[in-house]
Amino acid sequence: MNPWTRVLAVPALMFVALVGAVPVASRAQEPAPQPGPERSALDAEVQQLRREVVDLNRDLFMLEEDLLFPASTQVAVFVSMDVGTFFDLDSVQIRIDDKEVANYLYTAREHEALLRGGVHRIWLGNMKVGEHELVAFFTGKGTHDRDYRRGATLTIDKGVGAKYVELKISDRVRKLQPEFVVRVWE
């Protein structure tokens, strides 16, 4: 073996060992990056992009509803409550022309919102022009903690234009029972 090869090989190994150790030591002593004007400008740009995405999402949702449910065939069904002393709403099922279109189970929070005057859109769909039968079934607890399941029927004469139907639950004080009214909003 050539004596120069051995001499050159040893310093090369030492050089590799030293080069590998230097970056690790220097990285540990580097200060953490401080937020500067570039970072705050980037944060502001990200926030602006988020707002634009939210606005775009809202516009797309409205466009989707307009395309899926045009005003000429649109029917919307809403649920509302008045007082609620004699009936504790659990669920509502809606059938149109003997076809179930909605079945909704209310949470305690949603029930409280209805009692405070809130209105819930339970169904939005399309209907052909003509007569249709809407049947709504209300399930819940009545007076004396009895289970209640009541139905209400309405014949809808669908013409051109949107129709809005209200399913209203109110108290009938004279009979100490709930009353279920289904009507078309004019």
C-alpha positions as CSV (number, residue, x, y, z in Angstrom):
1,M,0.0,0.0,0.0
2,N,1.2,3.5,-0.8
3,P,2.1,5.4,2.4
4,W,0.5,8.5,1.0
5,T,-2.9,6.8,0.7
6,R,-2.9,6.0,4.4
7,V,-2.0,9.6,5.3
8,L,-4.6,11.1,3.0
9,A,-7.3,8.7,4.2
10,V,-7.1,9.6,7.9
11,P,-7.5,13.4,7.4
12,A,-10.4,12.7,5.0
13,L,-12.3,10.8,7.7
14,M,-11.5,13.5,10.3
15,F,-12.8,16.1,7.8
16,V,-16.1,14.3,7.3
17,A,-16.6,13.9,11.0
18,L,-15.9,17.6,11.6
19,V,-18.2,18.8,8.8
20,G,-21.1,16.6,10.0
21,A,-20.8,17.9,13.5
22,V,-20.6,21.6,12.7
23,P,-24.2,22.1,11.3
24,V,-25.7,20.4,14.3
25,A,-23.9,22.6,16.8
26,S,-24.6,25.8,14.8
27,R,-28.4,24.9,14.4
28,A,-28.8,24.6,18.2
29,Q,-27.4,28.2,18.7
30,E,-29.5,29.8,15.9
31,P,-32.2,32.2,17.3
32,A,-35.9,31.4,16.6
33,P,-37.3,33.4,13.7
34,Q,-39.0,36.6,14.9
35,P,-42.3,37.7,13.3
36,G,-41.6,40.5,11.0
37,P,-43.5,42.7,8.6
38,E,-43.4,39.9,6.0
39,R,-45.1,37.5,8.4
40,S,-47.9,39.9,9.4
41,A,-48.5,40.8,5.8
42,L,-48.8,37.1,5.0
43,D,-51.3,36.6,7.9
44,A,-53.4,39.5,6.6
45,E,-53.4,38.0,3.2
46,V,-54.4,34.5,4.5
47,Q,-57.3,36.2,6.5
48,Q,-58.5,38.0,3.3
49,L,-58.4,34.7,1.4
50,R,-60.5,33.0,4.1
51,R,-63.1,35.7,3.9
52,E,-63.2,35.4,0.1
53,V,-63.6,31.6,0.4
54,V,-66.5,32.0,2.9
55,D,-68.2,34.5,0.5
56,L,-67.7,32.3,-2.5
57,N,-69.1,29.3,-0.5
58,R,-72.2,31.3,0.4
59,D,-72.7,32.4,-3.2
60,L,-72.3,28.8,-4.5
61,F,-74.9,27.6,-1.9
62,M,-77.4,30.1,-3.0
63,L,-76.8,29.3,-6.7
64,E,-77.2,25.6,-5.9
65,E,-80.6,26.2,-4.2
66,D,-81.8,28.3,-7.1
67,L,-80.8,25.5,-9.6
68,L,-82.2,22.6,-7.6
69,F,-85.3,24.3,-6.3
70,P,-86.6,26.9,-8.9
71,A,-89.2,29.2,-7.6
72,S,-91.9,27.9,-10.0
73,T,-91.8,24.4,-8.4
74,Q,-90.5,25.1,-4.9
75,V,-92.4,24.0,-1.8
76,A,-91.0,24.7,1.7
77,V,-92.4,23.3,4.9
78,F,-91.8,25.0,8.3
79,V,-92.4,23.9,11.9
80,S,-93.3,26.4,14.6
81,M,-94.5,26.1,18.2
82,D,-96.6,28.4,20.4
83,V,-96.2,28.1,24.2
84,G,-95.8,24.3,24.3
85,T,-97.4,23.7,27.7
86,F,-99.4,20.7,26.7
87,F,-97.0,19.1,24.2
88,D,-93.3,18.3,24.3
89,L,-92.2,17.8,20.7
90,D,-90.0,14.8,19.9
91,S,-90.2,14.4,16.1
92,V,-92.0,15.3,13.0
93,Q,-92.6,13.2,9.9
94,I,-93.9,14.6,6.6
95,R,-95.5,12.6,3.8
96,I,-96.5,14.1,0.5
97,D,-98.6,12.0,-1.8
98,D,-97.9,8.9,0.4
99,K,-94.2,9.3,0.0
100,E,-92.1,10.2,3.1
101,V,-90.1,13.3,2.4
102,A,-88.9,14.3,5.9
103,N,-88.4,12.7,9.3
104,Y,-86.8,14.9,11.9
105,L,-85.9,14.2,15.5
106,Y,-85.6,17.4,17.6
107,T,-82.9,17.9,20.3
108,A,-83.7,19.6,23.5
109,R,-81.9,22.7,22.3
110,E,-83.9,22.8,19.1
111,H,-87.1,22.3,21.0
112,E,-86.2,25.3,23.3
113,A,-85.5,27.4,20.2
114,L,-89.0,26.6,18.8
115,L,-90.6,27.5,22.1
116,R,-88.8,30.9,22.0
117,G,-90.4,31.7,18.6
118,G,-88.0,30.0,16.2
119,V,-89.1,28.5,13.0
120,H,-87.5,25.4,11.5
121,R,-87.5,24.7,7.8
122,I,-87.9,20.9,7.9
123,W,-88.2,20.3,4.1
124,L,-87.5,22.1,0.8
125,G,-88.4,20.4,-2.4
126,N,-90.0,20.5,-5.8
127,M,-93.7,19.7,-6.7
128,K,-95.5,19.6,-10.0
129,V,-98.4,21.9,-10.6
130,G,-101.7,20.3,-9.3
131,E,-103.2,19.0,-6.1
132,H,-101.0,17.2,-3.5
133,E,-101.8,15.7,-0.1
134,L,-99.5,16.7,2.8
135,V,-99.7,14.6,6.0
136,A,-97.6,15.6,9.0
137,F,-97.2,13.3,12.0
138,F,-96.2,14.9,15.4
139,T,-94.6,12.6,18.1
140,G,-93.9,13.7,21.6
141,K,-95.1,13.8,25.2
142,G,-98.5,15.2,26.1
143,T,-100.1,16.2,29.3
144,H,-99.6,13.8,32.3
145,D,-96.4,12.6,30.5
146,R,-98.4,10.5,28.0
147,D,-97.0,9.6,24.6
148,Y,-98.7,11.5,21.8
149,R,-98.7,10.8,18.1
150,R,-101.0,13.0,16.1
151,G,-101.4,13.7,12.4
152,A,-102.7,16.6,10.4
153,T,-103.6,16.7,6.7
154,L,-103.6,19.5,4.1
155,T,-104.4,19.4,0.4
156,I,-102.1,21.7,-1.4
157,D,-103.2,23.2,-4.7
158,K,-99.7,23.8,-6.2
159,G,-99.7,26.5,-8.9
160,V,-96.9,28.4,-10.6
161,G,-94.7,30.0,-7.9
162,A,-93.3,29.0,-4.6
163,K,-95.5,27.6,-1.8
164,Y,-94.8,27.8,1.9
165,V,-96.5,25.5,4.4
166,E,-96.5,26.0,8.2
167,L,-96.9,23.1,10.7
168,K,-97.9,24.9,13.8
169,I,-98.2,23.4,17.3
170,S,-100.2,25.5,19.7
171,D,-102.0,25.0,23.0
172,R,-105.7,24.7,23.2
173,V,-106.3,26.0,26.7
174,R,-110.0,25.1,26.9
175,K,-109.4,21.4,26.3
176,L,-105.9,21.3,27.9
177,Q,-104.6,19.7,24.8
178,P,-102.2,20.6,22.0
179,E,-103.6,21.7,18.6
180,F,-101.8,20.8,15.3
181,V,-102.5,23.2,12.5
182,V,-101.2,22.8,8.9
183,R,-101.7,25.8,6.7
184,V,-100.3,27.5,3.6
185,W,-98.7,30.9,4.1
186,E,-100.2,33.5,1.8
